[in-house]
């Protein structure tokens, strides 16, 4: 099947696969306008302005120093192009939400490993 990765980030002209994913969650959100709500007789009124806006939450574990610094440089932009998988692949413009970074091994050990939890939010 070739190179399969749930997520890829465009860096320059190249798509970089995101590896070491241990948790992956996609939330597709419909954004309603001011006209949405519930009528007096209990019916839901939708005023969908945008459908299927994506929020992708991932956890990457046991990244070595090079993988960690490379990944952090890929997401160090206000927005970037991201390809994600949710039944089919879709490419979006995204930004990075909060990032939780954890050093798994102490700095004095010879091989530091890093864990990162973060969200990508469609722009």
ChimeraX commands (.cxc) that place a marker at each C-alpha (Angstrom):
marker #1 position 0.00,0.00,0.00 radius 0.5
marker #1 position 2.99,2.31,0.16 radius 0.5
marker #1 position 3.70,5.02,2.72 radius 0.5
marker #1 position 0.63,5.31,4.97 radius 0.5
marker #1 position 0.48,8.08,7.54 radius 0.5
marker #1 position -2.66,9.46,9.19 radius 0.5
marker #1 position -1.21,12.98,9.14 radius 0.5
marker #1 position 1.12,14.89,6.86 radius 0.5
marker #1 position 2.30,18.50,7.08 radius 0.5
marker #1 position 3.43,20.46,4.04 radius 0.5
marker #1 position 6.90,21.90,4.63 radius 0.5
marker #1 position 8.03,23.92,1.64 radius 0.5
marker #1 position 6.94,21.79,-1.32 radius 0.5
marker #1 position 7.26,18.47,0.52 radius 0.5
marker #1 position 4.64,16.57,2.53 radius 0.5
marker #1 position 6.21,15.34,5.77 radius 0.5
marker #1 position 4.50,12.34,7.42 radius 0.5
marker #1 position 3.90,12.68,11.16 radius 0.5
marker #1 position 5.16,9.52,12.81 radius 0.5
marker #1 position 4.97,7.92,16.26 radius 0.5
marker #1 position 1.28,8.70,16.67 radius 0.5
marker #1 position -0.14,6.75,19.63 radius 0.5
marker #1 position -3.47,8.61,19.94 radius 0.5
marker #1 position -5.49,10.05,17.07 radius 0.5
marker #1 position -8.91,11.67,17.24 radius 0.5
marker #1 position -10.80,13.67,14.62 radius 0.5
marker #1 position -13.75,15.83,15.59 radius 0.5
marker #1 position -15.83,17.24,12.72 radius 0.5
marker #1 position -17.80,20.29,13.83 radius 0.5
marker #1 position -20.74,22.09,12.21 radius 0.5
marker #1 position -20.73,25.82,12.92 radius 0.5
marker #1 position -24.19,27.34,13.32 radius 0.5
marker #1 position -25.10,30.98,12.82 radius 0.5
marker #1 position -27.24,33.24,14.99 radius 0.5
marker #1 position -30.47,31.74,13.62 radius 0.5
marker #1 position -29.88,28.33,15.23 radius 0.5
marker #1 position -31.75,27.19,18.31 radius 0.5
marker #1 position -34.95,25.52,19.41 radius 0.5
marker #1 position -38.42,26.62,18.38 radius 0.5
marker #1 position -41.29,27.09,20.85 radius 0.5
marker #1 position -42.71,23.70,19.87 radius 0.5
marker #1 position -39.37,21.93,20.55 radius 0.5
marker #1 position -37.96,21.59,17.04 radius 0.5
marker #1 position -34.28,22.18,16.47 radius 0.5
marker #1 position -33.53,24.94,13.99 radius 0.5
marker #1 position -30.19,24.70,12.24 radius 0.5
marker #1 position -28.42,27.64,10.63 radius 0.5
marker #1 position -25.31,25.83,9.43 radius 0.5
marker #1 position -22.70,28.27,8.19 radius 0.5
marker #1 position -19.86,25.78,7.84 radius 0.5
marker #1 position -19.93,21.98,7.91 radius 0.5
marker #1 position -17.29,19.51,9.00 radius 0.5
marker #1 position -14.70,21.90,10.36 radius 0.5
marker #1 position -11.93,19.60,11.65 radius 0.5
marker #1 position -10.16,19.44,14.97 radius 0.5
marker #1 position -7.51,16.70,15.05 radius 0.5
marker #1 position -6.07,15.74,18.44 radius 0.5
marker #1 position -2.93,13.61,18.50 radius 0.5
marker #1 position -0.32,12.30,20.87 radius 0.5
marker #1 position 3.18,11.51,19.63 radius 0.5
marker #1 position 5.35,9.41,21.91 radius 0.5
marker #1 position 9.01,8.54,22.26 radius 0.5
marker #1 position 10.39,11.03,19.76 radius 0.5
marker #1 position 14.15,11.31,19.76 radius 0.5
marker #1 position 15.79,14.74,19.80 radius 0.5
marker #1 position 15.95,15.08,16.00 radius 0.5
marker #1 position 12.33,13.96,15.50 radius 0.5
marker #1 position 11.21,16.32,18.27 radius 0.5
marker #1 position 13.02,19.40,16.94 radius 0.5
marker #1 position 11.98,18.67,13.35 radius 0.5
marker #1 position 8.32,18.31,14.33 radius 0.5
marker #1 position 8.37,21.49,16.39 radius 0.5
marker #1 position 9.82,23.39,13.43 radius 0.5
marker #1 position 7.03,22.04,11.15 radius 0.5
marker #1 position 4.29,23.51,13.36 radius 0.5
marker #1 position 6.03,26.80,14.19 radius 0.5
marker #1 position 3.86,28.82,11.79 radius 0.5
marker #1 position 0.62,30.75,12.14 radius 0.5
marker #1 position -1.00,28.39,9.61 radius 0.5
marker #1 position 0.14,25.44,7.53 radius 0.5
marker #1 position -1.23,22.85,5.14 radius 0.5
marker #1 position -2.23,19.59,6.84 radius 0.5
marker #1 position -3.51,16.36,5.31 radius 0.5
marker #1 position -5.48,14.15,7.70 radius 0.5
marker #1 position -7.41,10.88,7.49 radius 0.5
marker #1 position -11.05,10.45,8.56 radius 0.5
marker #1 position -12.36,7.77,6.21 radius 0.5
marker #1 position -10.71,9.58,3.30 radius 0.5
marker #1 position -7.77,11.95,3.16 radius 0.5
marker #1 position -8.53,15.66,3.25 radius 0.5
marker #1 position -6.14,18.60,3.01 radius 0.5
marker #1 position -6.90,21.71,5.06 radius 0.5
marker #1 position -5.27,24.91,6.22 radius 0.5
marker #1 position -4.77,24.49,9.97 radius 0.5
marker #1 position -3.17,26.05,13.00 radius 0.5
marker #1 position -1.83,24.41,16.11 radius 0.5
marker #1 position -3.73,24.64,19.39 radius 0.5
marker #1 position -2.22,24.07,22.81 radius 0.5
marker #1 position 0.85,21.85,22.91 radius 0.5
marker #1 position 1.77,19.70,25.92 radius 0.5
marker #1 position 5.41,18.66,25.81 radius 0.5
marker #1 position 6.89,16.05,28.12 radius 0.5
marker #1 position 10.49,14.95,28.52 radius 0.5
marker #1 position 10.26,11.21,29.15 radius 0.5
marker #1 position 13.87,10.63,30.17 radius 0.5
marker #1 position 15.98,12.87,32.34 radius 0.5
marker #1 position 18.43,15.27,30.61 radius 0.5
marker #1 position 21.51,13.43,31.94 radius 0.5
marker #1 position 20.58,10.19,30.16 radius 0.5
marker #1 position 22.17,9.55,26.80 radius 0.5
marker #1 position 18.93,9.28,24.80 radius 0.5
marker #1 position 16.24,11.78,25.67 radius 0.5
marker #1 position 12.75,10.93,24.48 radius 0.5
marker #1 position 9.86,13.35,24.12 radius 0.5
marker #1 position 6.05,13.09,24.14 radius 0.5
marker #1 position 3.82,15.75,22.59 radius 0.5
marker #1 position 0.04,16.11,22.80 radius 0.5
marker #1 position -1.61,18.74,20.62 radius 0.5
marker #1 position -4.56,19.73,18.48 radius 0.5
marker #1 position -4.64,20.85,14.88 radius 0.5
marker #1 position -7.61,23.11,14.17 radius 0.5
marker #1 position -8.91,23.86,10.70 radius 0.5
marker #1 position -8.51,27.53,9.88 radius 0.5
marker link #1:1,2 radius 0.2
marker link #1:2,3 radius 0.2
marker link #1:3,4 radius 0.2
marker link #1:4,5 radius 0.2
marker link #1:5,6 radius 0.2
marker link #1:6,7 radius 0.2
marker link #1:7,8 radius 0.2
marker link #1:8,9 radius 0.2
marker link #1:9,10 radius 0.2
marker link #1:10,11 radius 0.2
marker link #1:11,12 radius 0.2
marker link #1:12,13 radius 0.2
marker link #1:13,14 radius 0.2
marker link #1:14,15 radius 0.2
marker link #1:15,16 radius 0.2
marker link #1:16,17 radius 0.2
marker link #1:17,18 radius 0.2
marker link #1:18,19 radius 0.2
marker link #1:19,20 radius 0.2
marker link #1:20,21 radius 0.2
marker link #1:21,22 radius 0.2
marker link #1:22,23 radius 0.2
marker link #1:23,24 radius 0.2
marker link #1:24,25 radius 0.2
marker link #1:25,26 radius 0.2
marker link #1:26,27 radius 0.2
marker link #1:27,28 radius 0.2
marker link #1:28,29 radius 0.2
marker link #1:29,30 radius 0.2
marker link #1:30,31 radius 0.2
marker link #1:31,32 radius 0.2
marker link #1:32,33 radius 0.2
marker link #1:33,34 radius 0.2
marker link #1:34,35 radius 0.2
marker link #1:35,36 radius 0.2
marker link #1:36,37 radius 0.2
marker link #1:37,38 radius 0.2
marker link #1:38,39 radius 0.2
marker link #1:39,40 radius 0.2
marker link #1:40,41 radius 0.2
marker link #1:41,42 radius 0.2
marker link #1:42,43 radius 0.2
marker link #1:43,44 radius 0.2
marker link #1:44,45 radius 0.2
marker link #1:45,46 radius 0.2
marker link #1:46,47 radius 0.2
marker link #1:47,48 radius 0.2
marker link #1:48,49 radius 0.2
marker link #1:49,50 radius 0.2
marker link #1:50,51 radius 0.2
marker link #1:51,52 radius 0.2
marker link #1:52,53 radius 0.2
marker link #1:53,54 radius 0.2
marker link #1:54,55 radius 0.2
marker link #1:55,56 radius 0.2
marker link #1:56,57 radius 0.2
marker link #1:57,58 radius 0.2
marker link #1:58,59 radius 0.2
marker link #1:59,60 radius 0.2
marker link #1:60,61 radius 0.2
marker link #1:61,62 radius 0.2
marker link #1:62,63 radius 0.2
marker link #1:63,64 radius 0.2
marker link #1:64,65 radius 0.2
marker link #1:65,66 radius 0.2
marker link #1:66,67 radius 0.2
marker link #1:67,68 radius 0.2
marker link #1:68,69 radius 0.2
marker link #1:69,70 radius 0.2
marker link #1:70,71 radius 0.2
marker link #1:71,72 radius 0.2
marker link #1:72,73 radius 0.2
marker link #1:73,74 radius 0.2
marker link #1:74,75 radius 0.2
marker link #1:75,76 radius 0.2
marker link #1:76,77 radius 0.2
marker link #1:77,78 radius 0.2
marker link #1:78,79 radius 0.2
marker link #1:79,80 radius 0.2
marker link #1:80,81 radius 0.2
marker link #1:81,82 radius 0.2
marker link #1:82,83 radius 0.2
marker link #1:83,84 radius 0.2
marker link #1:84,85 radius 0.2
marker link #1:85,86 radius 0.2
marker link #1:86,87 radius 0.2
marker link #1:87,88 radius 0.2
marker link #1:88,89 radius 0.2
marker link #1:89,90 radius 0.2
marker link #1:90,91 radius 0.2
marker link #1:91,92 radius 0.2
marker link #1:92,93 radius 0.2
marker link #1:93,94 radius 0.2
marker link #1:94,95 radius 0.2
marker link #1:95,96 radius 0.2
marker link #1:96,97 radius 0.2
marker link #1:97,98 radius 0.2
marker link #1:98,99 radius 0.2
marker link #1:99,100 radius 0.2
marker link #1:100,101 radius 0.2
marker link #1:101,102 radius 0.2
marker link #1:102,103 radius 0.2
marker link #1:103,104 radius 0.2
marker link #1:104,105 radius 0.2
marker link #1:105,106 radius 0.2
marker link #1:106,107 radius 0.2
marker link #1:107,108 radius 0.2
marker link #1:108,109 radius 0.2
marker link #1:109,110 radius 0.2
marker link #1:110,111 radius 0.2
marker link #1:111,112 radius 0.2
marker link #1:112,113 radius 0.2
marker link #1:113,114 radius 0.2
marker link #1:114,115 radius 0.2
marker link #1:115,116 radius 0.2
marker link #1:116,117 radius 0.2
marker link #1:117,118 radius 0.2
marker link #1:118,119 radius 0.2
marker link #1:119,120 radius 0.2
marker link #1:120,121 radius 0.2
marker link #1:121,122 radius 0.2
marker link #1:122,123 radius 0.2
view
